[in-house]
């Protein structure tokens, strides 16, 4: 027989089992969200590390040859390095190109861009066809940068946060080391640029 006291006990709140089920669901959701964030962070750090490695390799190559390459494959492949069209000076390096300036990576056979599968099957790292020219206080400067293409938006946001300290700003080389052309409120992949040198 049901008494008023028993009915009021049942209507007071959740049972222990119900509370545990809700807690378990919330924990699983939190873990999934954390792993997605951690995945983007790990990928962004890998992208920034490779960008730094590529930029430093090109700086070392320039110290030996007097010129930056615009074909990433020329940083580790002597055949690619020997082609004048693969550097910004359009000349041969001769014996000045001494050895590989970085570890070998798979490359696109047409463009020489480095394939970076850690971020996605279509992500590549390359250099622009020409350095970016900008006039600062009446002096023309050239900006040299590594360009990652087809980068997922979550990795771009995290990369901007790691590099510039702001995941919501696209970045600008006049104040930042990294920039993007990605619409940060969409899911469409885009480019991520990392500045490695400015010269007059």
Secondary structure, 3 states (H helix, E strand, C coil): CCCHHHHHHHCCCCCHHHHHHHHHHHHHHHHHHHHHHHHHHHHHHHHHHHHHHHHHHHHHHHHHHCCCECCHHHHCCHHHHCCHHHECCCCCCHHHCCCCCCCCCCECCCCCCEECCCCCCCCEEEECCCCEEEEECCEEEEEEEEEEEEECHHHHHHHHHHHHCCCCCCCCCCCCCEEECCCCCCCCCEEEEEEEEEEC
